[in-house]
Amino acid sequence: MRKLTRAMFGVALAAPMTLGISTAAHAEQAPGCSSTVQIGSTAYITISGETFASVKQFKGCGKNYAYAYVWQSYRNAHSNWDICISIATVQSNGSRLLEDLRCPGQVVEAWSGGAATLDQCTVAVGWYPDVANKATDVRC
C-alpha cells in the first residue's frame, strides 16, 4: 500500500473532468472475475489537450477494480507511452492510499489486481507516470 503524494497527483486530480467525451473502451470483465459492473463515472486523462486514456472503476467478485484504456487516437500519434492503474481508498482526511497498483507499461488496456475495499470509499486512479493522471469520482 502506498500513500499518494502531491508530486504524483497534485493539481491534476483537482482539475475538472472533461465532459462530453465518448470512450472507445468497452471492457466489462476484470481478469479472474466474470461478473463486474462499472461504478461511478468515467474519468479521462488528457495530455496537452489530447485524450490519452479512459479510467473506470468496477465492482464484482467481492472486490473493486480499476481499469484504463489507452485511446486509439493517442496510440496512432505516439509510439511510446506507459500506463499505471490502481484502486485508492479515500481516507477521512481526504488522503488516498493505493491498494493494488499495477504498472504494466505500454499496453492498450490495464486492470488493477482487485482490492477487497467494497466497504470503503474508493476511486480508480490512472496515470502516465510523470506526465498526467486522473481519478474517477469517489464511490462509498
C-alpha positions, 0 to 999 in steps of 0.5 A, spaced: 500 500 500 502 506 498 500 513 500 499 518 494 503 524 494 502 531 491 508 530 486 504 524 483 497 527 483 497 534 485 493 539 481 491 534 476 486 530 480 483 537 482 482 539 475 475 538 472 473 532 468 472 533 461 465 532 459 462 530 453 467 525 451 465 518 448 470 512 450 472 507 445 473 502 451 468 497 452 471 492 457 466 489 462 470 483 465 476 484 470 481 478 469 479 472 474 472 475 475 466 474 470 461 478 473 463 486 474 459 492 473 462 499 472 461 504 478 461 511 478 463 515 472 468 515 467 474 519 468 479 521 462 486 523 462 488 528 457 495 530 455 496 537 452 489 537 450 489 530 447 485 524 450 490 519 452 486 514 456 479 512 459 479 510 467 473 506 470 472 503 476 468 496 477 465 492 482 464 484 482 467 478 485 467 481 492 472 486 490 473 493 486 477 494 480 480 499 476 481 499 469 484 504 463 484 504 456 489 507 452 485 511 446 486 509 439 487 516 437 493 517 442 496 510 440 496 512 432 500 519 434 505 516 439 509 510 439 511 510 446 507 511 452 506 507 459 500 506 463 499 505 471 492 503 474 490 502 481 484 502 486 485 508 492 481 508 498 479 515 500 481 516 507 477 521 512 482 526 511 481 526 504 488 522 503 488 516 498 492 510 499 493 505 493 491 498 494 493 494 488 497 498 483 499 495 477 504 498 472 504 494 466 507 499 461 505 500 454 499 496 453 492 498 450 488 496 456 490 495 464 486 492 470 488 493 477 489 486 481 482 487 485 482 490 492 477 487 497 475 495 499 467 494 497 466 497 504 470 503 503 470 509 499 474 508 493 476 511 486 480 508 480 486 512 479 490 512 472 496 515 470 502 516 465 507 516 470 510 523 470 506 526 465 498 526 467 493 522 471 486 522 473 481 519 478 474 517 477 469 520 482 469 517 489 464 511 490 462 509 498 
